[in-house]
Amino acid sequence: RIALGLVEPRAGRVLIDGTRIVSHDVVLEADGEWNWGIFLYDLATHQRQRLTTDPYSQIRPAISGDWVVWESYSAPPWGGGGCTDLIAYNVVTQERRQITNDPASNDVRECDSFPRLSGTRVVWLRGGGISLYDIATREVTPLMTMTGYLGLVDISGDLVVWTDFRKEPGDPDEEKDKPETQEQADICLLNLKTHKER
């Protein structure tokens, strides 16, 4: 059993790759404010370290090899802090790289969010679609755009998978009499080598 020391274990996100575990957890800062930070625990060394010292919340980490990615707020999220930027961090070289530069908007359709990582490839939800960033080449590639609602995205090697609701959910009051199946998601797959979707 590993004691990660999570303050909010029900809200914290925990992911593992090899011997490294990343999580986001609530932190009490020196100024008395509560914040979300990104932490790394290494099973080989039994050491836990905080990867972020930003003044505002850092959330939803993902890890693959030496790289960790997460969402970074540039203002308090509870005070209309707008969208998050995506940050990549190398745990060996300590290189920190900003992947996106989101507008100061509270419109979730304009935000970059839910990053996932495989090797040096990062995928995430961007507005109404999915984008890919290659850490090795520093290139951003829009993979798809759509008017519907996407739930989650993930990547493994050349395969990108996501949940696709096909249509944007309506107001709960308007949808309450419609069959429940209309709210269920499809699971879609894109092969980055063949560029085929299914």
One Martini backbone bead per residue (centre of mass of N, CA, C, O) as a GRO file, in nm:
protein
  198
    1ARG     BB    1   0.097   0.036   0.021
    2ILE     BB    2   0.031   0.382  -0.073
    3ALA     BB    3   0.111   0.704   0.060
    4LEU     BB    4   0.013   1.006  -0.094
    5GLY     BB    5  -0.140   1.235   0.074
    6LEU     BB    6  -0.429   1.305   0.012
    7VAL     BB    7  -0.662   1.547   0.079
    8GLU     BB    8  -0.857   1.477  -0.193
    9PRO     BB    9  -0.927   1.166  -0.295
   10ARG     BB   10  -1.205   1.207  -0.452
   11ALA     BB   11  -1.076   1.446  -0.648
   12GLY     BB   12  -0.836   1.309  -0.724
   13ARG     BB   13  -0.583   1.237  -0.967
   14VAL     BB   14  -0.466   0.905  -1.080
   15LEU     BB   15  -0.156   0.811  -1.246
   16ILE     BB   16   0.033   0.557  -1.439
   17ASP     BB   17   0.397   0.506  -1.527
   18GLY     BB   18   0.548   0.262  -1.430
   19THR     BB   19   0.697   0.424  -1.137
   20ARG     BB   20   0.492   0.663  -1.198
   21ILE     BB   21   0.296   0.904  -1.012
   22VAL     BB   22   0.014   1.106  -1.076
   23SER     BB   23  -0.133   1.409  -0.923
   24HIS     BB   24  -0.408   1.589  -0.790
   25ASP     BB   25  -0.410   1.845  -0.527
   26VAL     BB   26  -0.464   1.995  -0.238
   27VAL     BB   27  -0.332   2.324  -0.138
   28LEU     BB   28  -0.170   2.510   0.115
   29GLU     BB   29  -0.074   2.815   0.105
   30ALA     BB   30   0.105   3.078   0.240
   31ASP     BB   31  -0.161   3.278   0.199
   32GLY     BB   32  -0.416   3.066   0.269
   33GLU     BB   33  -0.469   2.934   0.001
   34TRP     BB   34  -0.637   2.723  -0.202
   35ASN     BB   35  -0.502   2.455  -0.415
   36TRP     BB   36  -0.400   2.310  -0.722
   37GLY     BB   37  -0.170   2.034  -0.766
   38ILE     BB   38   0.122   1.870  -0.889
   39PHE     BB   39   0.220   1.521  -0.848
   40LEU     BB   40   0.510   1.303  -0.774
   41TYR     BB   41   0.555   0.943  -0.761
   42ASP     BB   42   0.826   0.719  -0.685
   43LEU     BB   43   0.870   0.379  -0.650
   44ALA     BB   44   1.189   0.364  -0.653
   45THR     BB   45   1.234   0.617  -0.427
   46HIS     BB   46   0.986   0.720  -0.247
   47GLN     BB   47   0.916   0.999  -0.388
   48ARG     BB   48   0.760   1.320  -0.329
   49GLN     BB   49   0.658   1.577  -0.569
   50ARG     BB   50   0.622   1.903  -0.667
   51LEU     BB   51   0.563   2.050  -0.997
   52THR     BB   52   0.403   2.303  -0.878
   53THR     BB   53   0.396   2.693  -0.826
   54ASP     BB   54   0.146   2.814  -0.898
   55PRO     BB   55  -0.107   3.049  -0.815
   56TYR     BB   56  -0.286   2.841  -0.965
   57SER     BB   57  -0.454   2.594  -1.082
   58GLN     BB   58  -0.366   2.238  -1.125
   59ILE     BB   59  -0.487   1.991  -1.362
   60ARG     BB   60  -0.519   1.696  -1.512
   61PRO     BB   61  -0.308   1.467  -1.533
   62ALA     BB   62  -0.045   1.317  -1.739
   63ILE     BB   63   0.150   1.011  -1.831
   64SER     BB   64   0.470   0.953  -2.024
   65GLY     BB   65   0.735   0.870  -1.907
   66ASP     BB   66   0.896   1.190  -1.877
   67TRP     BB   67   0.600   1.301  -1.923
   68VAL     BB   68   0.390   1.580  -1.827
   69VAL     BB   69   0.046   1.677  -1.823
   70TRP     BB   70  -0.162   1.987  -1.795
   71GLU     BB   71  -0.378   2.209  -1.642
   72SER     BB   72  -0.369   2.581  -1.653
   73TYR     BB   73  -0.427   2.843  -1.451
   74SER     BB   74  -0.422   3.220  -1.470
   75ALA     BB   75  -0.675   3.209  -1.278
   76PRO     BB   76  -0.931   3.197  -1.082
   77PRO     BB   77  -1.188   2.975  -1.139
   78TRP     BB   78  -1.401   3.108  -0.926
   79GLY     BB   79  -1.344   3.413  -1.086
   80GLY     BB   80  -1.336   3.386  -1.398
   81GLY     BB   81  -1.050   3.247  -1.526
   82GLY     BB   82  -1.116   3.080  -1.754
   83CYS     BB   83  -0.908   2.915  -1.934
   84THR     BB   84  -0.686   2.664  -2.005
   85ASP     BB   85  -0.365   2.556  -2.014
   86LEU     BB   86  -0.104   2.363  -2.157
   87ILE     BB   87   0.137   2.150  -1.991
   88ALA     BB   88   0.480   2.049  -2.021
   89TYR     BB   89   0.684   1.798  -1.836
   90ASN     BB   90   1.015   1.709  -1.750
   91VAL     BB   91   1.139   1.502  -1.493
   92VAL     BB   92   1.448   1.513  -1.578
   93THR     BB   93   1.506   1.814  -1.713
   94GLN     BB   94   1.273   2.034  -1.631
   95GLU     BB   95   1.107   2.093  -1.867
   96ARG     BB   96   0.891   2.367  -1.965
   97ARG     BB   97   0.581   2.363  -2.165
   98GLN     BB   98   0.373   2.553  -2.367
   99ILE     BB   99   0.110   2.452  -2.573
  100THR     BB  100  -0.107   2.668  -2.491
  101ASN     BB  101  -0.318   2.983  -2.561
  102ASP     BB  102  -0.577   3.085  -2.413
  103PRO     BB  103  -0.843   3.255  -2.385
  104ALA     BB  104  -1.023   3.491  -2.191
  105SER     BB  105  -1.257   3.251  -2.131
  106ASN     BB  106  -1.585   3.098  -2.033
  107ASP     BB  107  -1.598   2.925  -2.289
  108VAL     BB  108  -1.578   2.588  -2.328
  109ARG     BB  109  -1.558   2.588  -2.653
  110GLU     BB  110  -1.251   2.741  -2.626
  111CYS     BB  111  -1.116   2.512  -2.476
  112ASP     BB  112  -0.843   2.344  -2.324
  113SER     BB  113  -0.878   1.986  -2.250
  114PHE     BB  114  -0.812   1.677  -2.143
  115PRO     BB  115  -0.527   1.550  -2.132
  116ARG     BB  116  -0.327   1.316  -2.324
  117LEU     BB  117  -0.062   1.050  -2.317
  118SER     BB  118   0.183   0.923  -2.576
  119GLY     BB  119   0.480   0.967  -2.535
  120THR     BB  120   0.491   1.265  -2.747
  121ARG     BB  121   0.172   1.258  -2.745
  122VAL     BB  122  -0.092   1.502  -2.745
  123VAL     BB  123  -0.429   1.499  -2.637
  124TRP     BB  124  -0.732   1.707  -2.688
  125LEU     BB  125  -0.979   1.923  -2.609
  126ARG     BB  126  -1.104   2.160  -2.869
  127GLY     BB  127  -1.374   2.265  -2.828
  128GLY     BB  128  -1.530   2.067  -3.087
  129GLY     BB  129  -1.250   1.901  -3.066
  130ILE     BB  130  -0.930   1.760  -3.175
  131SER     BB  131  -0.591   1.764  -3.061
  132LEU     BB  132  -0.233   1.759  -3.156
  133TYR     BB  133   0.087   1.713  -2.982
  134ASP     BB  134   0.437   1.718  -3.056
  135ILE     BB  135   0.712   1.728  -2.863
  136ALA     BB  136   0.937   1.670  -3.076
  137THR     BB  137   0.816   1.889  -3.310
  138ARG     BB  138   0.601   2.116  -3.210
  139GLU     BB  139   0.326   2.015  -3.332
  140VAL     BB  140   0.001   2.112  -3.440
  141THR     BB  141  -0.299   1.896  -3.481
  142PRO     BB  142  -0.595   1.881  -3.621
  143LEU     BB  143  -0.820   1.607  -3.615
  144MET     BB  144  -1.105   1.747  -3.530
  145THR     BB  145  -1.435   1.872  -3.612
  146MET     BB  146  -1.743   1.972  -3.437
  147THR     BB  147  -2.090   2.022  -3.323
  148GLY     BB  148  -2.078   1.835  -3.114
  149TYR     BB  149  -2.032   1.615  -2.831
  150LEU     BB  150  -1.746   1.566  -2.634
  151GLY     BB  151  -1.610   1.386  -2.377
  152LEU     BB  152  -1.352   1.190  -2.431
  153VAL     BB  153  -0.986   1.135  -2.447
  154ASP     BB  154  -0.738   0.913  -2.609
  155ILE     BB  155  -0.399   0.753  -2.615
  156SER     BB  156  -0.221   0.489  -2.822
  157GLY     BB  157   0.001   0.567  -3.009
  158ASP     BB  158  -0.191   0.562  -3.315
  159LEU     BB  159  -0.442   0.575  -3.113
  160VAL     BB  160  -0.762   0.739  -3.110
  161VAL     BB  161  -1.005   0.803  -2.850
  162TRP     BB  162  -1.370   0.865  -2.822
  163THR     BB  163  -1.650   1.036  -2.712
  164ASP     BB  164  -1.973   1.050  -2.898
  165PHE     BB  165  -2.288   1.231  -2.914
  166ARG     BB  166  -2.348   1.379  -3.211
  167LYS     BB  167  -2.507   1.570  -3.009
  168GLU     BB  168  -2.609   1.837  -2.849
  169PRO     BB  169  -2.714   1.886  -2.554
  170GLY     BB  170  -2.992   1.980  -2.412
  171ASP     BB  171  -3.222   2.079  -2.229
  172PRO     BB  172  -3.346   1.900  -1.974
  173ASP     BB  173  -3.650   1.983  -2.018
  174GLU     BB  174  -3.649   1.908  -2.331
  175GLU     BB  175  -3.528   1.593  -2.285
  176LYS     BB  176  -3.711   1.421  -2.082
  177ASP     BB  177  -3.904   1.280  -2.325
  178LYS     BB  178  -3.665   1.139  -2.437
  179PRO     BB  179  -3.481   0.900  -2.520
  180GLU     BB  180  -3.201   0.781  -2.362
  181THR     BB  181  -3.031   0.697  -2.621
  182GLN     BB  182  -2.970   1.000  -2.717
  183GLU     BB  183  -2.739   1.028  -2.471
  184GLN     BB  184  -2.557   0.830  -2.593
  185ALA     BB  185  -2.241   0.711  -2.667
  186ASP     BB  186  -1.989   0.691  -2.885
  187ILE     BB  187  -1.705   0.501  -3.002
  188CYS     BB  188  -1.409   0.638  -3.134
  189LEU     BB  189  -1.158   0.581  -3.405
  190LEU     BB  190  -0.810   0.682  -3.473
  191ASN     BB  191  -0.566   0.647  -3.724
  192LEU     BB  192  -0.261   0.809  -3.771
  193LYS     BB  193  -0.156   0.644  -4.020
  194THR     BB  194  -0.436   0.609  -4.199
  195HIS     BB  195  -0.676   0.816  -4.127
  196LYS     BB  196  -0.887   0.627  -3.993
  197GLU     BB  197  -1.233   0.604  -3.909
  198ARG     BB  198  -1.455   0.409  -3.646
   0.00000   0.00000   0.00000
